[in-house]
Amino acid sequence: MSSIFTDSTGALSTTFVSLLSTSQIAALTTDDLLGINTAQVQALSTRSIAALSTSNFAVLSSANIAALTTKQIAQGLTTDQIVALTTAQAVALTTAQIALGLTTDQVLALETADLAALKTNQIAALTTSDVAVLTTDQVSQALTTAQVAALTTAQVAKGLTTDQVAALTTKQVAQGLTTAQAAVLTTAQINLGLTTPQVAALTTANVAALTTTQVNQGLTTDQIVALTTAQVASLTTAQVA
């Protein structure tokens, strides 16, 4: 299988690749892209990256995806290309690419299968702004319990919206939410976000981790009624004082 990026004399220079026009990039075939190496990928301008068709983008290797600079990701990748990401490509993204490259529009464009495939350290690399734009479907249908547990306290307290909190499944709450995360939930996230089934799904350790402010100013009457006997028993005197 031939590729314009390789020939009998070796690979095209990065300088040559960097000079390719967007029309030349757009005319490439998938066979052409199968021969591109990581150095050549990094030589592509952001406009060249954006000019790649979704079918061509989808054939880039995991190594090529991991080689993209944060500038190429932030200024080059289109939302259509993000949608075209394979799960293998999504998993290949580095934490630096996620933290410093992905824009909120790109995060919003991630398909649930790609989001669900992300490793826990990749989830933890999302900015609070990225977390805040996740749709309720992305939260409830994509995030695994391990990914929920991987959210940083900053992502939970400053990223999750009340709608996103309400979208968490009882399984995500019961098996994913950590005590550190429970302790940083805002009163708004508790009384406007958590549903009574979610409150009942909290582990006793999570209930015990709630601050007095969270208990007294966060929990609504209906949420207090929804507490199980085991959860009530886990409350300390300081929490209910």
URGI-V803466 format. One record per helix or strand of 2 or more residues. SS is the DSSP state (hx for helix, st for strand). FROM is the first residue (numbers start at 1). TO is the last residue. If there is no record, write none. Layout:
# URGI-V803466
SS&FROM&TO / SS&FROM&TO
This chain:
# URGI-V803466
st&6&7 / st&10&11 / hx&14&18 / hx&22&26 / hx&30&33 / hx&38&43 / hx&46&51 / hx&54&57 / hx&62&67 / hx&70&76 / hx&79&84 / hx&87&92 / hx&95&100 / hx&104&109 / hx&112&117 / hx&120&124 / hx&128&133 / hx&136&142 / hx&145&150 / hx&153&159 / hx&162&167 / hx&170&175 / hx&179&184 / hx&187&193 / hx&196&201 / hx&204&209 / hx&212&218 / hx&221&226 / hx&229&234
